[in-house]
Amino acid sequence: MNIVTKLGALALLCGWQFVANATTQENVYDFAGNNLNLEVATPADWEDPSKGVISGMELRQGDVVLTSVDGAKVNRMWQTNAGVTYLQVGGKLTITADEGRAITGITFEVQNYKFFLEAQAGNGELDANNYVWNGNSTAITFDNENAANEWNTQSLLLKMTVTTDDANDQTYTPDAATYVEVSSIAEFNALEVGTLAKLSLNNAQVNGVDWSAAYVEDASGAVEFEGLNLDLQRGDILNGYIYVKRGQFYYDDDPDDDQPGRERPQATNDAMTSADTFTKTSGNELQPTVFTMTELLNDANFSKLVALNSVAVGLQGRFYVAEAEGEQVRINDMLGYLPQGTSIPENGELCNITGIFSWNGMAYQIYLTSIEATTAINDVNIDHNDDDAPVFDLMGRTVSGTLPAGIYIKNGRKFIIR
């Protein structure tokens, strides 16, 4: 599903103090409307690397000039089969203000969620989640060279609005009064998406990390710290506070979809986000909250360290799943915490599992931190095989008659009815 994310100029200045009596001007690069009258590579000539190239040009709008340098892919104006024109950013873009002027803000309109520019120079902060740069600089460079892989080494840019003011020696600083103070992660998760928050950290503990995220939990709940670059490690205990923005991971490509649920709360980066506002001490791994399967499958449990006991683990298609009470959840070793050589059972073996509960856009997931096989019942001792021996379910209750599908115990051995 293609989505155009639009951000107004008013949002650009929200939460920032600016110099009185400055002369503000907006300079709009409308790539979709091609207000620069540039050559556009149409679908017929996409394969021609000379078509639509903007590198080497000085593209002026008002009192700023845009220049570009190619990277992994060429910076080109492209048009899709649907007639949408965008700028493919494959390297660096530099925006420079005229003498006596300063760039104070930039907003971007992008195609899909393929915007991976990083601010590499200039006095300011880039909110990469909302495609806004704020600051005070005579020039600013954005770089797309560090995108994670070849699939996303391009940014699909529809429009760029550059706001300028009279140059001066002062810089914009975030206004702390615009931040909502919350005393717990549960209060933070209840905020409206996009809200700036001062989140108190009261013995909050990191229960897991991956390459871009840390999963942080306090006594009230848990949240995913996404892209905050705080060098957090599993087991770290956090006290103090942190400035963050209430973000979220949507369950599909459309944040405006009316279907309820599947919204994974995130704390995302803001101009005032810093590791200097809290202390970090090492601790033992957080003890998981033990759930039944039915209790677990609730969006309120996202990012918590959880445990399920005596669940049947197996391979279903290409996914490993844990199953109990007629419900199931996918499991995997995405965070790489299982010991090397650990094999996840494939045939319904009963296991105790621990991991971080999440949602990946398609299904509930547990990112495993441990898995161990269990016999579930240890007090059934049968010294011989007996065809007339009683049959027990996994709760230790005697069952008889025609057995429904499930796992049972007879003569001290488990067997499966399919």
C-alpha positions in Angstrom: 0.0 0.0 0.0 1.5 3.3 -1.0 1.2 6.1 1.5 2.3 9.8 1.2 3.4 11.1 4.6 2.7 14.8 4.8 4.1 17.1 7.5 3.1 20.8 7.7 5.4 23.7 8.2 3.7 24.4 11.6 4.8 21.0 12.9 8.3 22.0 11.9 8.5 24.7 14.5 6.4 23.0 17.2 8.4 22.9 20.5 11.2 25.2 19.3 11.9 28.8 20.5 13.0 31.2 17.7 14.5 34.6 17.6 12.0 37.5 17.6 11.7 39.7 14.5 13.5 37.2 12.2 12.4 37.2 8.6 11.1 33.8 7.9 10.9 32.4 4.3 9.8 29.0 3.0 11.6 27.5 -0.1 9.7 24.6 -1.6 11.3 21.9 -3.8 8.2 20.2 -5.2 9.7 17.2 -6.9 6.3 15.5 -7.5 5.1 18.7 -9.3 8.6 19.3 -10.8 8.5 23.0 -10.1 12.2 23.0 -11.1 11.4 21.8 -14.6 14.0 19.0 -14.4 14.3 16.1 -16.7 12.4 13.1 -15.4 13.3 9.5 -16.1 10.0 7.9 -17.3 9.3 4.2 -17.0 10.5 3.8 -20.6 14.0 5.0 -19.8 14.5 3.8 -16.3 17.4 1.7 -17.4 19.2 4.6 -19.0 21.6 5.8 -16.2 21.9 9.3 -17.9 18.2 10.1 -17.6 16.9 12.3 -14.8 20.3 12.7 -13.1 20.5 15.8 -10.8 24.1 15.3 -9.5 26.4 18.2 -10.5 23.5 20.7 -10.6 22.9 23.6 -8.4 19.1 23.7 -7.8 18.0 27.0 -6.4 14.7 27.8 -4.7 14.4 31.2 -3.1 17.4 31.8 -0.8 18.8 28.2 -0.7 20.7 26.0 -3.1 20.5 22.2 -3.3 23.4 20.2 -4.6 23.9 16.4 -4.6 26.6 13.8 -4.7 25.8 10.2 -5.9 26.3 7.3 -3.7 25.3 3.6 -3.9 22.6 4.7 -6.3 22.4 7.8 -8.5 20.4 10.8 -7.4 17.7 10.9 -10.1 14.2 12.3 -10.8 12.0 9.2 -11.5 8.4 8.7 -12.5 6.5 5.6 -11.6 4.1 3.7 -13.8 1.3 5.4 -11.9 2.6 8.8 -12.9 4.1 9.7 -9.5 7.3 11.7 -9.7 9.9 11.6 -6.9 13.5 12.2 -6.3 15.5 9.0 -5.7 18.2 9.9 -3.2 21.0 7.5 -3.5 23.8 9.5 -1.9 24.2 12.9 -0.3 22.1 16.1 -0.5 23.4 19.5 0.7 21.2 22.5 1.2 23.1 25.8 1.6 21.6 29.2 2.6 22.6 32.5 0.9 24.9 34.8 2.8 23.2 36.4 5.8 20.6 33.6 6.0 20.3 30.5 8.1 18.4 27.3 7.6 16.1 26.7 10.6 13.9 23.8 9.5 13.3 21.3 6.8 10.2 19.1 6.3 10.0 16.2 3.9 7.1 14.5 2.1 8.1 10.9 1.2 6.7 8.0 -0.7 6.1 4.9 1.5 8.4 4.4 4.4 11.6 4.2 2.5 13.1 7.4 3.8 16.5 6.7 5.4 18.4 10.0 5.2 20.7 10.7 8.1 21.8 14.2 9.0 25.6 14.3 8.7 26.5 18.0 9.2 24.9 21.2 10.4 23.8 22.5 13.8 20.5 20.8 14.4 18.6 17.6 14.9 16.9 15.2 12.5 13.7 13.5 13.5 14.0 10.6 11.1 10.7 9.0 12.2 8.7 12.1 11.2 10.9 13.5 8.5 11.7 16.8 10.1 15.0 18.6 10.7 15.2 21.5 13.2 18.2 23.7 13.9 20.1 26.8 12.9 22.8 26.3 10.2 24.1 27.9 7.1 24.3 24.5 5.5 23.0 21.0 6.2 24.0 17.7 4.5 21.9 14.5 4.5 23.4 11.2 3.7 21.7 8.0 2.5 24.9 5.9 2.2 24.4 4.1 5.5 21.1 2.5 4.7 21.0 -1.1 6.1 21.0 -3.0 2.8 20.6 -2.7 -1.0 16.8 -2.8 -0.8 16.6 0.5 1.0 19.6 2.4 -0.3 17.3 5.0 -1.7 15.0 7.6 -0.4 11.9 8.4 -2.3 11.4 12.1 -1.9 8.3 14.0 -3.1 8.7 17.4 -1.6 11.2 19.3 0.6 10.3 22.6 2.3 13.3 24.5 3.6 12.6 27.3 6.1 15.1 30.1 6.5 15.6 33.1 8.8 18.0 36.0 9.2 21.4 34.6 10.2 22.4 35.2 13.8 24.6 33.8 16.5 21.7 32.1 18.4 20.6 28.6 18.0 17.2 27.0 18.4 16.7 25.0 21.5 13.9 22.7 22.5 11.4 24.1 24.9 11.1 21.7 27.9 7.7 23.1 28.7 6.3 21.3 25.6 7.0 17.9 27.1 4.4 16.0 29.0 5.7 14.5 32.2 4.8 10.9 32.8 5.9 8.8 35.8 5.8 5.3 34.3 6.0 3.4 31.1 2.3 2.6 31.3 1.5 6.3 31.4 3.8 6.9 28.4 2.1 4.1 26.4 -1.3 5.7 27.0 -0.2 9.0 25.4 -1.4 10.0 21.9 1.1 9.0 19.2 3.4 11.9 18.4 3.4 13.4 21.9 6.7 14.7 23.3 7.3 13.2 26.8 9.6 13.4 29.7 9.5 9.8 30.8 10.6 8.9 34.4 12.7 5.8 34.6 12.3 4.1 38.0 14.4 1.0 38.1 13.4 0.4 34.5 15.3 -2.6 33.2 16.4 -3.5 29.7 15.2 -7.1 29.0 16.6 -7.3 25.5 18.3 -5.5 22.6 18.7 -5.8 18.9 20.5 -3.7 16.3 18.2 -0.7 16.6 16.0 -1.3 19.6 16.0 -1.9 23.3 13.1 -3.4 25.2 12.6 -1.6 28.5 10.3 -2.6 31.3 9.3 -1.2 34.7 6.7 -2.3 37.3 3.9 -0.8 35.2 4.6 -2.1 31.7 7.1 -2.2 28.8 8.0 -0.2 25.7 10.4 -0.5 22.8 13.1 2.2 22.7 13.5 2.5 18.9 16.6 4.1 17.3 17.7 6.0 20.4 21.4 5.1 20.2 21.8 5.0 24.0 24.2 2.0 24.1 21.9 0.0 26.3 22.7 -3.6 27.2 20.5 -6.5 28.4 20.1 -6.3 32.2 20.9 -2.5 32.5 18.8 -0.8 35.2 17.8 2.8 34.4 16.9 5.6 36.8 16.2 9.2 36.1 14.3 10.4 33.1 14.5 10.7 29.3 13.0 13.0 26.7 11.3 10.9 24.0 8.5 11.0 21.5 5.5 8.6 21.7 5.8 6.5 18.5 4.4 3.2 17.4 4.9 0.3 15.0 1.7 -0.2 13.0 0.4 -3.6 12.3 0.2 -3.0 8.6 1.2 -0.3 6.1 -1.7 2.0 6.8 -1.6 3.9 10.2 -5.1 5.2 9.4 -6.6 1.7 9.0 -9.7 1.3 11.2 -9.0 -2.2 12.3 -8.3 -2.1 16.1 -5.3 -3.6 17.8 -1.8 -4.6 16.8 -0.2 -1.3 17.7 3.2 -1.7 19.3 4.2 1.3 21.4 7.6 2.8 20.8 9.7 5.6 22.4 11.4 7.3 19.5 14.2 9.8 19.2 13.7 13.5 19.8 15.9 16.6 19.8 16.4 16.4 23.6 16.8 12.6 23.8 20.1 12.0 25.7 21.7 9.4 27.9 22.9 12.2 30.2 19.5 12.4 32.0 19.5 9.0 33.6 21.9 6.6 35.3 22.7 3.1 34.1 23.8 0.3 36.3 24.4 -3.4 35.5 22.0 -6.0 36.8 20.9 -9.5 36.4 18.4 -10.4 33.7 14.9 -9.4 34.6 12.7 -12.2 35.8 9.9 -12.9 33.3 6.2 -12.6 34.0 4.6 -16.1 33.6 1.4 -16.1 31.5 -1.0 -18.6 30.2 -1.4 -18.5 26.4 -4.8 -16.8 26.6 -3.5 -14.2 29.1 -0.4 -13.5 26.9 -2.1 -12.7 23.6 -2.9 -9.1 24.5 -1.4 -5.9 23.0 -0.8 -4.6 26.5 2.0 -7.1 26.9 4.1 -5.9 24.0 7.8 -5.6 24.8 7.5 -7.5 28.2 9.8 -10.4 29.1 7.3 -13.3 29.3 7.3 -17.0 30.1 5.0 -19.8 28.9 5.2 -23.2 30.6 4.4 -26.6 29.1 3.5 -25.4 25.6 3.7 -27.6 22.6 6.5 -26.3 20.3 6.7 -27.3 16.6 7.3 -26.2 13.1 4.2 -25.0 11.2 5.1 -24.3 7.5 8.2 -22.2 7.7 7.5 -20.8 11.2 8.1 -22.2 14.6 5.1 -21.8 16.9 4.2 -22.5 20.5 0.7 -23.7 21.1 -1.6 -24.1 24.1 -5.3 -23.6 25.0 -6.2 -23.6 21.3 -4.1 -20.5 20.7 -0.6 -20.1 19.3 2.2 -17.6 19.0 5.2 -17.6 16.7 8.7 -18.0 18.3 12.1 -17.3 16.9 15.7 -16.5 17.9 15.7 -13.1 16.3 17.7 -11.5 19.1 20.3 -14.3 19.1 20.1 -15.1 22.8 19.7 -18.9 22.5 23.0 -20.7 23.1 24.9 -21.7 20.0 23.6 -25.1 18.7 20.2 -24.8 20.3 17.6 -26.6 18.2 13.9 -25.5 18.4 11.7 -28.7 18.5 9.6 -29.4 15.4 7.1 -32.0 16.5 5.0 -30.7 19.3 7.4 -31.3 22.2 6.4 -29.7 25.5 8.7 -26.8 26.4 9.0 -24.0 28.8 9.9 -20.8 26.9 11.0 -17.3 27.8 11.3 -14.3 25.6 10.1 -10.8 24.6 6.6 -10.5 23.4 6.1 -8.5 20.2 4.2 -8.1 17.0 6.0 -8.1 13.6 3.3 -6.8 11.3 1.8 -10.3 10.6 1.5 -12.2 13.8 2.3 -12.2 17.5 5.9 -13.2 18.2 8.1 -14.2 21.1 11.7 -13.4 20.6 13.3 -16.2 22.6 15.7 -15.8 25.4 15.5 -19.4 26.5 13.7 -22.7 25.7 13.9 -26.0 27.5 12.0 -29.3 27.1 9.8 -30.4 29.9 7.9 -33.6 30.8 5.2 -31.4 32.3 4.2 -34.1 34.8 6.7 -35.8 37.1 4.5 -37.7 39.5 3.1 -40.4 37.2 5.2 -43.6 37.8 4.2 -46.7 35.8 6.5 -49.7 36.1 5.0 -51.6 33.1 3.1 -51.2 30.0 -0.6 -51.8 30.5 -3.2 -51.4 27.8 -5.8 -50.8 30.4 -3.7 -48.1 32.2 -5.4 -44.8 32.8 -4.9 -41.9 30.4 -4.0 -38.5 31.8 -4.2 -35.0 30.2 -1.4 -32.5 30.7 -3.1 -31.2 33.9 -2.9 -34.7 35.4 -6.6 -35.4 35.2 -7.8 -38.8 34.1 -9.6 -38.8 30.8 -11.5 -41.6 29.0 -13.7 -42.3 26.0 -12.9 -40.8 22.5 -10.0 -38.4 23.0 -10.0 -35.1 21.1 -6.8 -33.9 19.4 -4.1 -33.1 22.0 -1.2 -34.5 24.0 -1.8 -37.2 26.7 0.1 -39.4 29.0 -0.3 -43.2 29.4 2.1 -45.6 31.0 4.3 -42.6 31.9 4.8 -41.7 28.2 3.4 -38.8 26.2 1.4 -39.5 23.0 -0.4 -37.2 20.6 -3.9 -37.5 19.2 -4.1 -35.6 15.9 
